[in-house]
């Protein structure tokens, strides 16, 4: 069993991740609550209690951190990962913690006010707030660590050498920036698949666990570099992303057929495959290839815990749906309703997809050079 973070470790974590800024005055911990549509679960309840404990311990240490206030806010859950946040959140002023959104009393504080009074945000939520907080950070200039699905099993990842991880993620970002495309070669059910992702017209991101610049929000724990494939928004220049990508989900293996950076078909006749295609037909925005992610934490002895927040940082992942928060062009307007907006990562590690084998990941550089990134599920060692 992993020991929880102590008050001293929490203080060290905030200092290391966010760095100290002279205008820092407040830190807010954001927590989403179950409601009549989205019932509670034990991991969620444990996370909320943990978040309240973090707020209490950080409040006790606010003088040490040079802060005037540490606040705990609750808001009604948004039902889907990366959907837009509600208009406001409720400040917890003491007493018993609310168990359900229906127990929230009084007037909510507009999120614009939360952002104005708190330069640092921690969001250990059930549903990811990464997309809306990334977009809001650019406007309101706060720094935010999004921690959807966080559990104490992930604490070892918070104790890594983040300077080394940050440096490695920066190097991967530079390679992605210089690349024109990425080729993913996989095998499933003895069938080979190839997917080419168009990386032109895009800039990559390094998420190495350092959130020091105002206007930035990112996952914690982190340890990945990622990029949005080109979505074909420039007139006369269609996206070159095309090919097939298998997926093992719900006991089935099927494949996405991708053309023009969008899922054109789901290849499979099983129940899960049919449901996946039906959802993509209902929500065309979900068909967008939204991210190529390269997680590196497996090389540091970190193992999966069954939560996307950490597991995607262990290896290759490809996401579908919303991309505007990462620099793409697919956003809430491409979905039927705010609570239908999604950004879903598919993680290609043996513990998640044991029957899908990642044979190779290569970058195609300008001039025709090929840079190997992965062979047989492992990152290629660099000199």
N, C-alpha and C positions, 0 to 999 in steps of 0.2 A: 504494500500500500504506500502511495506517495505522500510524503509529508506536505501539508499545506504551506503556502507562503507565509513567512513571519512578517511582522511589521517592518523589521529592518530590511527584509528582502523586497517588500512592496516599495519602500522608499527608494531602495537602490534601483529597482526596475523602472520606476517613474523617472528617476534622474537619468538613467542610461538610455532609455528609449526616446524620451522627449527632449532631453537636454534642457538646461535652464534658459529662459528668455526673460529679459528685464521687465516686460509688460505682463508676465504671468500673474494672475490674481486668483483664478479659480480652477478647480478640477471637478468635473461631473461624472458620476457613474450612472449609465443609462440601462434600465432593465425593462423588458417587455413582459406583459402579464397575460395569462390565459383568459379566455372569455367563453361565452356560450357556444361559439362556433369552433374554437380550438381548445380542446381540453388539456388540462395539466398532465404532466408526467413526472416521475421521480427525479430524473436528471435535471429537468427544468426547475423544479422546486429547490433542489440542492444548489443549483447555480444561482438562483435568486438570493438564497440565504448567504452563499459565499460572497456575492456582490455587495450585499448589505454589510457583511463583515469587513470587506475591503474598504468601503466608504467610512466605516467607523474607525478603522485603524489609520487610514490616511488622514482623516479629520484630526485625530490625535497627534499626527506628525506634520500638520500643515505648516507650523512655524519652521520646522526643519527643512521643509520643501520651499519655503518662501512664499506660501500662498495665504490668501485671506479667507478662503472658503473651500470646503469640499462638500458637494451636494449629491444626494441620491434622488434620482428621478424615475418614476414609473410611467409607462404608457401602454395603451392597448396594443396587443400584437397585431402585425400587419398580414398574418396568415401565410405569406410566401417569402422566401429568401429574396432580398434586394428589392422588394416593393417599396414605394415611397412611404415615409413616416407620416403619422397623423399630424394635425396642426400643432399639437402641444403635448406636454408631459406634466405629470403631477409631482411636485416637490414633496419628498417624505420629511415631515417635520417632527418625527419621533413617534414612539408608541409601536403597537403591533404592525408588522408588515402586511400589506394587502395580499390576499391570496388570488383574487380574481379582479379583472378590470372593472367589473361592476361595483366593486367596493371603493373605487377611487371617488373621493369627495372633494367638493370645492372646485374652483376654477383652475383649469390647466394653464401652465405657463407656456406661452408660445415658444416654439423651438428657436425662433430668431432671438428671443431674450436669453434662452439657455446658452446659445452660442456666444452672445455678446458678453455674458458674465463669466464664462468658463473657457479658458484658452486651451485646456486639455480635457479630452473626453475618453472614457473607457466604456465600451459597450459589450459586456458579456451577456448577450441576448440569446433567445431561442432561434429567432429568425434573423438572418444576416441583415445588418444595417449598413453594409459596406458601400453599396451603390449610392444611396441617398446621402450618406455622410461624406463620401468623396466629393460629390457635387456641391454640397453645402460648404465644405471646407474651402473650396476655391473662392467662394463669395465672402465667407465670414472669417476666414484666415485662422481658424483653430487647428489643432493637431488632434487626431483621433486614432485610437487603437480599437478596431472592431474584433470581437472575440465570440462569434456565434458558435453555440454548442460547446463552449469551453468547459472543461472538467479538470479536477485536480490530477487526473492521469496525464494531463499535458504539461504539468509543472516542470518536469525535467527539461522540456524544450525551452522554457524560460530561463534556464540556468546555463545555456550554452555560451560559447565565445562569440558574441554578436559582431564584434569587429571583424573577425575572420569570415563569418557568414556574409556580412554586408559586402566585404571586398569581393568575395566570389560571385555574389549576385550582380554586382556592378560589372564584373568582367563578362558574365553571360549577357547582360543587357547590351553591352557594346557589340557583342557578336550578333545579337538579334537586330540591332539597329543597322548593321552593315549588310544584313542578309536580304535577298530578294524573295526567298521562299524557304519553307521547311518541308521535308518529306518524312512521313511517318510510315514505317513498314511493320505490319503486324500479321500474326497468324492465329486463326481460330477455327476449330473444327476441321483442321487439316487444309484450310483454304487461306491463301495469302491475300492480304489487303494492302493497298497503297493509297495514302492520302497526301496530296500536295496542298499546302496552305500558302496563299499569296501574302507576303509580308511587305510589299511595296507600300509607299505612302504612309508608313506607320512608324511610331517611336515606341520602343519597349520601356518597361518599368522594372526597376530593381526593388524588391521588397525584402530587405535583409534585417528587418526588426528594428530599424532606426527611423523614428518619425520626428525628426528634429526641425523640419522647416514648416513655418506657418502655411496653412492651406493644404496640408497633406493628411490623408486618412488611409490606413492600411491595416491588414490583419496582424494580430499578435496571438500566438507565436507565428513567426513568418520564416522565410527562407526559400524564396522563389524569385525567378524572373519571369515576366509574362508580357505578351503582346497581343493586340487585337488584329486578326487577319484583315486584310483589305476587303471591304464590303461592296465595292463597285459603285460607290456614290459619285465618282467623277464621270461626267457625261462622255461617252465614247471610249471609256477605258474600263471594261468589265473585269470583275474579279477572276483571277485564274485558279482559285481554290477549287479542287475537284478530286474525286476518288471515292473510296469506301473506307469506313471505319467501323470495326465490330464493337459490340457492347454486350457484356454479360450482366444481366439485370433480372432480378426476380426469378432466378432459376432457368432463364432462357439466354441463348446467344443469338443475336441478330445483328444487322449492320445498317448503318446510315449510308445512303448513296448521296454524295454531295456534289453539287454543281453550282458555280457562281457564288460560292461561299454560303450556300443554303442547302438544307436537307431537302433533296428532291423526292426521296422515297425512303421508307423503312423496309429493308429486305428481310422478311421473316413472316411466318404465318401463325406464330404462337399468340397466346392471349396477351402477353406483355407487349410484344411487337405491335399488335393491332391497336392496343391502347395508346402506345407511344405515338403512332402515326395519327390516331384520332385527335390527340391533344395538339399535335403540331398543325393539323388542319384547322382546329378551332382557334389556335393562337399562332398566326404566321410569324410573329416576332421570335417565337421559341425556335424556329427553324434556322435562325442565324448562327453561324459559327462565331462565337464571341470572344474566344481566348485560346491561345496556346500557352500553357503554363509549364514551367520547368522547376520542380521542387527538388531540393538538394539535402534535406535533413536526414534521409536514410544513411547518408555517408557519415553521419555523426552519431550513429547508434540509436536514433529515435525510431520507435516502432509504432505501427498503427494503433489507434484507440477506438476506431469505429465512428469517428466524427470528422466531417469534411474539413473543418478548420485546420486540423493537424494533418490528416491523411493526405490531402492534396499537396502538402509541402514535402512529401517523401519521394515524389517522382513526377512522371509525365501526367499531365491532365489537359483535357480539352473541354471547353465550356460552350454552352448553347444559350441563346437568348439575348438579354440586355447587354449592351457593350458601351453605352455612352459614358459611363463612369470610368472607363478605362481608355477613353479617347476614340471610341468608335461612333457610329451614327444610329444604332438601334436603341431606342429608348421607350418609355412608357406609351408614347403615342402609337407604337406598333402592336400594342396589346389591347384587348377588349375592355379591360377595367383595371384600376390601380392594384387590386388584390390578385390580378392574374399575371402581373409582371414577374418574370423569372430570370435568373442567371444560374444555370445548373452546371456544375463541374462533373465530368466523368473522369475518374481517377484510374490510371493504368498501372497499378501495382498488383503483385500476385495475391496479396491478402484481400483485395477488393474484387479483382477479376482474375481468378486463378486459371481460367481456361483461355484467356486471351494473352498471347505472348508478344511482347514488344521486341521485335528483332532489331530495329534500327531507327534512330532519329538523326537526320542530317540537315544541315543548313546549306542552301544553295546561294552562293555569294555572287556579287557582280563580277563579270568576267568568266563565270563558269566554274570556279573552284567549289569543291565540296568540303565542308567542315563537319566531321563526325562528332555528334554529341552523345549518342547512346548506342550500345551494342548489347543485345541479349538482356535488356532490362536494367543495365547498369550504365552510369555515366562514364564516358571515356576519360581516363586520367590525363591531365595536362602536365607538361613539364614545368 
